[in-house]
Amino acid sequence: MQNNQIPFSNFPQNFNRTMQIVEPTYEQHIIKAPELNVTNGRIPQVLVLDSSDRDCQKYPKSNNYAYELTKEYKDVISIELVQGCIPYTGYAINENNNKLFVQETSGETVEVVVPVGNYNATELAIALQTALNNNENLSSTYTVSADINTQKFTIVSDVSDEEGIFNILNNCCPCSKNSLTDMDNTDCNDCESCQMCSRNNCNDYIKGSISKKLGFSNVNYMDADTYTSDFVWDLEDPKYIILEIENLENIDSNNKNIDDSFAVIFFTVPHGDNNILATGSTPRKGIKKYFNPPLSTLDKLRIKFLTPDGELYDFNGRNHVLEFNILALNQPGKYNTFITT
């Protein structure tokens, strides 16, 4: 028997067969519209968040923490802040605004720290004067006064000799007028067109500066022995705070600290009291974030409370309570297979 003649085989004849090509139909060529979502209504749910339930060892302060939920919410289409109890207990002079930056020698900047706390104008003048005169890196004698009629502070130095200087630095722009170190360059006269100013934002005070609270402008004060603030003082805690919740960006604003936050909460009570938030009874009708497509899973909230300057607001050990309304689709599994961050 020849090798190519195997019993019960069509070899090699089966290689000569032609393949039958089926012509596709019109329906097979057309991309069909997706099937409509079929849901069984919506599920309203209530979430009450008490900051005292956080992991206090991992998150010692109630202004910045992650809140692990005991229940997973699926296919969430909206979350709304409807009620809350938020303490108005921050210090007007705190770790983010209690420093005065002084120069007695060109090129050497001394940081003068005022103790954290709440002050009236007279008390703050005494505290600042004490901090200046007790600073071991300063040799001049300083007098600080508060004018109750004009609501302005005046700081006086007894510059001891002709070579001595007294500068108050409020701005760290690289141009010489607003520079911490380089005093020899030509002053910038137009911060809006200056490339260095535009990159470094000349409107910002030096981080931690007390000058804004005292009423001094955001420029540097140089070549004098007496400086009086340009504006009236601001000795109150901020009148509002910013609530940031990760992945719940909800607000547009030209203010970079408010932009992409979840809510702005205004204090309407005296300092030291609990601010009761009841948004459902106000014309604003709550603070609500919508999701389209629905959020597959909600199992954690990352909370931050910020001051208008973008610093963490210190509740000084007090806790808060927030109540949310959560609305979800009654269709478990429809969206929760998506990969989310």
C-alpha positions as CSV (number, residue, x, y, z in Angstrom):
1,M,0.0,0.0,0.0
2,Q,1.3,3.4,-0.9
3,N,2.0,5.9,1.9
4,N,-0.7,8.3,0.7
5,Q,-3.4,5.7,0.5
6,I,-4.5,5.3,4.1
7,P,-7.7,3.4,4.6
8,F,-10.8,5.4,5.6
9,S,-9.1,8.7,4.8
10,N,-9.9,11.2,2.1
11,F,-6.3,12.5,2.1
12,P,-5.2,14.3,0.0
13,Q,-8.6,14.9,-1.7
14,N,-10.0,16.8,1.3
15,F,-7.5,19.7,0.8
16,N,-9.1,20.5,-2.5
17,R,-12.5,21.2,-1.1
18,T,-13.7,24.8,-1.3
19,M,-14.9,26.6,1.8
20,Q,-18.5,27.8,1.6
21,I,-18.7,31.6,2.4
22,V,-21.9,32.8,4.0
23,E,-23.0,36.3,3.1
24,P,-23.7,38.4,6.3
25,T,-27.2,39.8,6.7
26,Y,-28.0,43.4,7.2
27,E,-28.7,42.9,10.9
28,Q,-25.3,41.4,11.4
29,H,-23.6,44.5,9.9
30,I,-25.4,47.0,12.1
31,I,-24.2,48.1,15.6
32,K,-27.2,47.8,17.8
33,A,-28.0,50.3,20.6
34,P,-27.2,49.1,24.1
35,E,-30.0,47.5,26.1
36,L,-31.8,49.9,28.4
37,N,-30.9,49.7,32.0
38,V,-33.5,47.9,33.9
39,T,-33.8,48.8,37.6
40,N,-36.2,48.0,40.3
41,G,-36.5,51.6,41.7
42,R,-34.1,53.4,44.0
43,I,-33.1,52.7,47.6
44,P,-32.8,55.7,50.0
45,Q,-30.5,55.2,52.9
46,V,-29.2,57.2,55.8
47,L,-25.6,57.3,57.0
48,V,-24.7,59.0,60.3
49,L,-21.0,59.7,60.7
50,D,-19.6,60.4,64.1
51,S,-15.9,61.4,64.1
52,S,-15.4,59.9,67.5
53,D,-15.8,56.5,65.8
54,R,-12.7,56.9,63.7
55,D,-9.4,55.1,64.4
56,C,-8.1,57.7,66.9
57,Q,-4.6,56.1,67.1
58,K,-4.2,56.4,63.3
59,Y,-6.1,59.7,63.0
60,P,-5.6,61.6,66.3
61,K,-7.4,64.8,65.1
62,S,-10.9,65.0,63.7
63,N,-9.9,67.4,60.9
64,N,-8.3,64.7,58.7
65,Y,-9.3,61.1,58.8
66,A,-10.6,58.1,56.9
67,Y,-13.9,56.7,58.0
68,E,-14.4,53.0,57.3
69,L,-18.1,52.1,56.7
70,T,-19.4,48.9,58.2
71,K,-21.8,48.6,55.2
72,E,-21.0,48.8,51.5
73,Y,-23.3,50.9,49.4
74,K,-23.7,49.7,45.9
75,D,-24.7,51.6,42.7
76,V,-24.8,55.0,44.4
77,I,-26.3,57.8,42.3
78,S,-26.2,60.6,44.9
79,I,-25.0,61.5,48.4
80,E,-26.3,64.5,50.2
81,L,-25.2,66.2,53.5
82,V,-28.5,67.0,55.2
83,Q,-27.6,67.6,58.9
84,G,-24.6,68.0,61.1
85,C,-23.2,69.2,64.4
86,I,-19.8,70.9,64.0
87,P,-18.0,72.6,66.8
88,Y,-16.8,76.2,66.3
89,T,-13.7,75.7,68.5
90,G,-10.6,76.7,66.5
91,Y,-8.1,79.3,67.8
92,A,-7.9,82.6,66.1
93,I,-4.1,82.5,66.5
94,N,-3.0,79.0,65.7
95,E,0.0,77.1,64.5
96,N,-0.7,78.2,60.9
97,N,-0.7,82.0,61.6
98,N,1.3,82.8,64.7
99,K,4.7,83.8,63.3
100,L,6.2,87.3,62.6
101,F,9.3,87.3,60.4
102,V,11.7,90.0,61.3
103,Q,15.1,91.2,60.1
104,E,17.6,93.2,62.1
105,T,20.5,92.2,59.9
106,S,20.3,92.0,56.1
107,G,20.0,88.5,54.9
108,E,19.1,87.0,58.4
109,T,15.4,86.4,59.0
110,V,14.2,85.7,62.6
111,E,11.0,83.8,63.2
112,V,9.1,85.2,66.2
113,V,6.4,82.9,67.6
114,V,3.3,84.0,69.5
115,P,1.6,81.4,71.7
116,V,-1.5,79.8,70.3
117,G,-4.8,81.0,71.6
118,N,-7.6,83.5,71.4
119,Y,-6.8,87.1,72.1
120,N,-8.4,90.5,72.2
121,A,-6.4,93.3,70.6
122,T,-4.7,94.4,73.9
123,E,-3.8,90.9,74.8
124,L,-2.3,90.1,71.4
125,A,-0.2,93.3,71.5
126,I,1.2,92.3,74.8
127,A,1.8,88.7,73.6
128,L,3.6,89.9,70.4
129,Q,5.7,92.4,72.3
130,T,6.8,89.8,74.8
131,A,7.7,87.3,72.0
132,L,9.8,90.0,70.2
133,N,11.7,91.1,73.3
134,N,12.3,87.6,74.6
135,N,13.6,86.2,71.3
136,E,17.3,85.5,71.8
137,N,18.1,86.2,68.1
138,L,16.9,89.8,68.3
139,S,18.8,92.6,70.0
140,S,16.5,95.6,69.7
141,T,13.7,96.5,72.1
142,Y,10.2,96.4,70.6
143,T,6.9,98.1,71.6
144,V,3.6,96.8,70.2
145,S,0.4,98.8,70.7
146,A,-3.2,98.3,69.5
147,D,-5.4,101.4,68.7
148,I,-8.9,100.6,69.7
149,N,-10.4,103.4,67.7
150,T,-8.7,102.6,64.3
151,Q,-8.4,98.8,65.1
152,K,-4.8,98.8,63.9
153,F,-1.5,97.6,65.4
154,T,1.7,99.6,65.5
155,I,5.2,97.9,66.0
156,V,8.1,100.1,67.0
157,S,11.8,99.2,67.2
158,D,14.6,101.1,68.9
159,V,17.1,100.5,66.1
160,S,20.4,100.8,68.1
161,D,22.8,102.2,65.5
162,E,22.9,103.5,62.0
163,E,23.8,100.0,60.6
164,G,20.8,98.4,62.3
165,I,17.6,97.6,60.4
166,F,14.1,96.7,61.2
167,N,12.2,94.8,58.5
168,I,8.9,92.9,58.7
169,L,8.7,90.2,55.9
170,N,5.3,89.1,54.8
171,N,5.9,87.8,51.3
172,C,8.4,85.4,49.7
173,C,8.1,86.5,46.1
174,P,11.7,86.4,44.5
175,C,11.4,90.0,43.4
176,S,13.5,92.2,45.7
177,K,10.5,94.1,47.1
178,N,9.0,90.9,48.4
179,S,12.1,88.8,48.9
180,L,13.3,87.1,52.1
181,T,17.0,87.3,51.1
182,D,17.8,89.2,47.9
183,M,17.4,92.9,48.7
184,D,19.6,94.3,45.9
185,N,17.7,93.5,42.7
186,T,15.4,96.1,41.0
187,D,12.0,96.1,42.6
188,C,9.2,94.7,40.5
189,N,6.5,97.3,39.7
190,D,4.0,95.1,37.9
191,C,3.4,91.7,39.6
192,E,0.7,90.8,37.0
193,S,3.2,90.9,34.1
194,C,6.3,89.8,36.0
195,Q,7.2,86.2,35.2
196,M,8.7,85.5,38.6
197,C,5.6,86.9,40.3
198,S,3.2,84.9,38.2
199,R,5.0,81.7,39.0
200,N,5.2,82.3,42.7
201,N,1.9,84.1,43.4
202,C,2.8,87.4,45.1
203,N,-0.6,87.5,46.7
204,D,0.4,84.8,49.3
205,Y,1.7,85.6,52.7
206,I,4.7,83.7,54.0
207,K,3.4,80.4,55.3
208,G,2.6,80.8,59.0
209,S,2.6,84.6,59.0
210,I,0.6,86.5,61.6
211,S,0.6,89.7,59.6
212,K,-2.7,89.1,57.9
213,K,-4.4,88.8,61.3
214,L,-2.7,92.0,62.5
215,G,-3.9,93.9,59.4
216,F,-0.5,94.2,57.6
217,S,-0.5,93.9,53.8
218,N,1.2,91.0,52.0
219,V,4.3,93.1,51.1
220,N,7.5,93.5,53.0
221,Y,8.0,96.5,55.3
222,M,11.5,97.9,55.2
223,D,13.7,100.9,56.0
224,A,11.8,102.3,58.9
225,D,11.7,101.8,62.7
226,T,7.9,102.1,63.0
227,Y,5.2,100.2,61.1
228,T,1.4,100.6,61.5
229,S,-0.9,98.0,59.9
230,D,-2.7,99.1,56.7
231,F,-6.0,97.4,57.5
232,V,-8.1,96.7,60.6
233,W,-7.2,93.6,62.6
234,D,-9.0,90.3,62.3
235,L,-8.9,88.5,65.6
236,E,-11.8,86.0,65.0
237,D,-11.7,82.4,64.0
238,P,-12.7,81.9,60.3
239,K,-16.4,82.3,59.7
240,Y,-16.5,79.2,57.5
241,I,-14.6,76.0,56.9
242,I,-14.2,73.9,53.8
243,L,-15.3,70.2,53.8
244,E,-13.3,68.0,51.5
245,I,-14.4,64.4,50.8
246,E,-12.2,62.4,48.5
247,N,-13.9,61.5,45.2
248,L,-16.9,63.7,46.1
249,E,-15.7,66.9,44.4
250,N,-18.8,69.1,44.2
251,I,-17.9,72.8,44.0
252,D,-16.4,75.1,41.4
253,S,-14.6,78.2,42.6
254,N,-11.8,80.7,41.6
255,N,-10.6,80.2,45.2
256,K,-8.1,77.3,44.8
257,N,-8.9,76.1,48.4
258,I,-12.6,75.9,47.8
259,D,-12.5,74.5,44.2
260,D,-13.3,70.8,44.0
261,S,-14.4,70.6,47.7
262,F,-17.6,68.9,48.7
263,A,-19.1,71.8,50.8
264,V,-18.5,75.1,52.5
265,I,-19.9,75.3,56.0
266,F,-20.6,78.6,57.6
267,F,-20.5,79.2,61.3
268,T,-23.7,80.9,62.6
269,V,-23.1,80.6,66.4
270,P,-20.8,82.3,68.9
271,H,-17.2,81.0,69.1
272,G,-17.0,77.9,71.3
273,D,-20.6,76.7,70.6
274,N,-21.7,73.8,68.4
275,N,-22.8,74.9,64.9
276,I,-26.0,73.0,64.0
277,L,-26.1,72.3,60.3
278,A,-29.6,71.7,58.9
279,T,-29.3,72.2,55.2
280,G,-32.7,70.7,54.4
281,S,-34.5,73.6,56.0
282,T,-32.6,76.3,54.1
283,P,-33.1,77.5,50.5
284,R,-30.0,75.6,49.4
285,K,-31.8,72.3,50.2
286,G,-28.7,70.4,51.1
287,I,-25.3,69.7,49.6
288,K,-25.5,67.0,47.1
289,K,-23.1,65.1,44.8
290,Y,-24.5,63.1,41.8
291,F,-22.8,60.2,40.1
292,N,-23.4,59.3,36.4
293,P,-22.7,56.4,35.9
294,P,-23.5,55.3,39.4
295,L,-20.6,54.9,41.9
296,S,-20.1,51.1,42.0
297,T,-19.1,50.9,45.7
298,L,-19.0,53.3,48.6
299,D,-17.2,51.8,51.6
300,K,-15.1,54.6,53.0
301,L,-15.1,58.4,53.3
302,R,-11.9,60.4,53.5
303,I,-12.7,63.6,55.4
304,K,-10.8,66.9,55.6
305,F,-11.8,70.2,57.2
306,L,-9.8,73.2,55.9
307,T,-9.6,76.9,56.8
308,P,-10.2,79.5,54.1
309,D,-6.4,79.6,53.8
310,G,-6.3,75.9,52.9
311,E,-4.9,74.8,56.3
312,L,-6.4,72.0,58.4
313,Y,-9.0,73.5,60.8
314,D,-8.2,72.4,64.4
315,F,-11.3,71.5,66.4
316,N,-9.1,71.3,69.5
317,G,-10.2,67.8,70.5
318,R,-13.9,68.2,69.8
319,N,-15.8,65.8,67.5
320,H,-18.5,66.4,64.9
321,V,-21.5,64.5,63.5
322,L,-22.6,64.5,59.9
323,E,-25.7,62.9,58.5
324,F,-25.9,61.9,54.8
325,N,-28.7,60.7,52.6
326,I,-27.5,58.1,50.1
327,L,-29.6,57.2,47.1
328,A,-28.7,53.9,45.3
329,L,-30.1,51.9,42.4
330,N,-32.0,48.8,43.4
331,Q,-29.9,46.7,41.0
332,P,-27.0,45.1,42.8
333,G,-24.2,44.1,40.5
334,K,-25.1,46.3,37.5
335,Y,-22.2,48.7,38.0
336,N,-20.1,47.4,40.8
337,T,-17.9,45.3,38.5
338,F,-16.3,48.6,37.2
339,I,-12.8,49.3,38.4
340,T,-12.9,52.5,40.5
341,T,-10.3,54.4,42.4
